[in-house]
Amino acid sequence: MDVVSYMVWFVVAILGLFIGSFLNVVIYRLPRECLSVWKQTRSRCPRCSVQLRWFDNIPLLSYVVLLRGRCFNCGKRISMRYPLIELFTGLVFLALLGIDLDADRIAWFDLTDPAWRVFAVHALVASTLIALSVIDIDHRILPDAITKPAIVLAPALAFLVPAAVPSSFWRPFAMGEWSANLNALANGVVSAAAASGFLWSIGWLGSKAFRKPAMGLGDVKLFAGMGGLLGPWFLLVLVVASFVGSLIGLVVMAIRKDRYVPFGPFLAFGMMVVMLRGEAIWKLVMTWLAPR
């Protein structure tokens, strides 16, 4: 790789680390209605509530080198989860860069290249899903502050960058310069409603069958947002999420007394898989099912 490529990889990694740091703020504050993500500026120690200095918030570096995993004021240990989320987000950004742009495009670094818009959408979606997944694991909720705007913004993103999602199944607009954009929008709007109704129906049937809540409304809203972006591909998301969730759920049930497993992280995993490789998976399945 040349110097430009190394610089691009480095900048994207740093961007991912800082986005991960912001996600830590969202994950901690959003479920606690007494805390604001935007109004309250600097973070505080969760133990002694002292306000952290600006240089205590440098992703990874502050935790490892400056603070060494402890609050500078009270000396209590700070959870390893904060740098891990930062690191994970940085690695996800790097993975998306490698998936969305080939070596030549990275080396050329032309921000007018449509592939960069695809990367931006994928990075935004991945960041949102990371925050939602951790909140769901911690608090067993998927906040409306994220899921409701996602339902509206998802079809808009599909319209603006149709190349970021698998091809539209339904193509009411067959011709014209904007046909791909309009088809993605039409698929998203219809599928957002279909996805929410579909998952709500499954949850309702499960509640009747097991005589206890089987699906939270947060999952329904998240799934509606996924339909808004992916169109009818939301069905494949549910297949992937259910398959992976069943496997992990069986393991959790075998080793823990608390058998509840939040479904949000599995929907998030299925969303990323289908958004990035949905068409390839579909072709593989169709090839496998084809008569020989």
N, C-alpha and C positions, 0 to 999 in steps of 0.2 A: 504494500500500500504506500501511496505517496503521503506527503505532509498534510495535504488538504484532507485526505480521508481520515488520518489519525485525529486531526482537529475536529472533524465532524463527529466521529465516534465519541471523543472526549466531551464535547459540548453537549451531546445528547445524553450521555451518562450523567453529567452534572445536572442537567435539566431534570432528569428522572429522579435524582437524589433530592433536589429541592421540592419537586412535586410530591415526593414521598413524605418529606417533612411537613408540607401543608396538609397532606392526607392524615397525618398523625393528629393535627389540630382538629380536623373535621371529625375524625373517629372519636376523639375524646370529648369534644364539646357539643357536637350536634345532638346526641341522645340526652344530654344534660341541658334542659331547657333554660336553666339559670345562667348558662354560659353562651356567649355569642361568638360565632366563628369570625365575624368581621369587626365588631365594635371593640372587643378586647384585643389589644395589640400583642404584646409579647406573652410567651408562655410562662407558666409558673410551675414550680415544683409541686407535684401532687401530694407530697407529704407535709411540707412546711409552708407552702403557698408563696414563697419568696419569688419575686419576678426574676426571670433569668436574664442575664446580660446578653447583648446582641451576639457576642462571639460564642455564647453557649448554645446557639441555635444553628451553627454550621453543620449541615448533615454529615453524619458519620464521624467527621473529624473532631467535633466537640465532644461527642460521647467517648470516643476511644482515646484521644490524646489529651484533651483539656480537662474533662471531668472524670475520665476513667470510670465511667459507669455510676458515679455518685453525685449527689447534689453538692454544690460548692458551699452551701450554707449549713444544712443540717447533716450532711454526710451520709444520708440514707441512700440505699441503692436505687438507681433508676432502672426501670424495666428494660430488658434487652429487646423488647418488642419494637421500641421506637426506631433504633438503628436498623433492625431487620426489615421493617416496612420500608424504610428509606432505600435500603440495599435492594430489596425485592423489586420496588418500583423502578429503580435505575436499571436493573437487569431486564425487566419487562420492556422498557423503552429501547434498550439495545437490541433485544430480540425482535421487536417490531421494526426497527430500522433495517435489520438484516433481511426481514421477510418482505418489507414493502419496497425497498430500493436495492438494486443491484450495485455492484462495486463501481461501475462506470458512473452511475447517477450520483453516488455518494461523492466520488472524486470530483465530479463536475460542480456539485453543490449549486444547482440552479433552483432557487426557491420558487420560480414560476413553473417548475416541472409539476404536473398533476400528482405525481407519486408522493410529493411532500404533503399535499392536502390529504391524501389517503392516510399517510402516516399520522398526521395531526388528528384525524378523526379516530383512528385506532388507539392512539395514545390517550385521547380524551375519554373514550369508552372504557379502556382498561383502567384508568385512574378512578373513574366513577365506580366501577365494579369492585375494585380493591377496597375502597372505602365502605361500600355497602356490605361486602362479604364479612369484613372484620366487625362492623357494627352488628350484623345479624348474629355472628358467633357470640359476641359479648352480651348483647341485650335482647336478642331474639326479636328484633324489629328491623324494618326497612323504612327509614324516615321518609315522610311525605315531602320534606324539603328537598329531597333528591329525586324520588320516584315520580312525583307529579310533574315537575318541570321536564323530566326525561320523556314523558309521554308526548309532550308538545314539541320538544326540540328534536326528538328522534326522526320524525318524518322530514323535518327541515334539513337535518344533516344528510339524510338520504337524497333529498332533492339537490342539495348543493354539491355533494360529492358521491354520485351514484357508484363510482368505481370502488368505493370503500366497502361495499356490501356485495353479496352474491347477486347474480343477475335476476331481474324481475321475472316472475312466472307469468303474471298478468300484464299484457302490453296493450292497453287501450289506445296509446299514442304510438302509432307505428312509424310515422315519418316526421321529419323535421329535426332541426339542430338540437332542440330541447327535449326530444322524445325520451331519451334515457332518464333525464332528470324528472320529467313529469310522470313517467312510469314508476320510478322509484318512489315518488311522492304518493301516487295513487295506491300502490301496493302497501306503503307504510300506513296510510290513514285507515284503509280497510282492515289491515292486519292488526293494528293496535286494538281496534274494537273486537275483532275475532279472537285475538290472543287472550284478552282479559276475560271475555265470556267463556272461552274454552277452559281456561285454568280454574275459573270460579266454579264452573260446572263440575269439574273433577273434584275440587275441594268439597263442594256441597254433597256429592255422592259419597265421598270418603267419610264425611261427617255423619251421614246417615248410616253408613255401613258399620263404622267403628264406634259410633255414639260419642264422639269427641271431635273437637276441631281438627281438621286434617290439612287445612291450607289457610295461611294468613292472608289478609287483604294486601299486605305489603308485597307478598310474592306475586299477587295478581297484578298490582300496579307495575311492578318491575317487569313482568312478562309482557304487559301492554307496551311498555317502552321498547322492549326487544322486538316486538312485532312491528312497531312504528319504524324501526331502523332496518330490520331485515326483511320485512314483508312476510310472505308465507313460509319462509325458512324458519320461522319461530317453532314450527312443528318439529324440525330436526333438532333444535335446541332442547326441546322437552325430552326427546328420545335420548340424547347424549346425557343430559342432566339426570334423568331418571335412572339410566344404566349405571353411571358413575356413583350416583347417590345411593343406589341399592347396594352396590358392592361395599362402599365405605360404611353405610348404615349397618350392614351385617357385622362388620368388624367392631364397630362401636358398641353394638348391642351385646357382643360377646365379652367385652372387657369392661363395660361400664354399667352401673345401675341406672343412671339417667339415660334413657333410651332416646330422648329427643335429639334429633339432628336437624339443624336449620337447613332449609332447602335453597336459600338465597345463594350461598357459595357455589352450589352445583349448577344453578341457573347461570351464574356468572361464568363458570368454566365452560358450560355448553355454548354460551353466547360467544366467547372468544374463539372457540374451536370452529363454530359454524361461520362466524364473520370472516375468519382468515382462510378456512379450508372447506367451507360448506359444499362448494361445487365439486371439489375433488372427492369428498366423502360420498356425495350422491352418485357420482359416476362409478365409483368403486362398488357401491351397493347394487346399482343397476347392472353392472358387469357380472357381479356374483349371482344375481337373480336371473340373468338371461339364460334361456334354454340352451343346452349344449347338444 
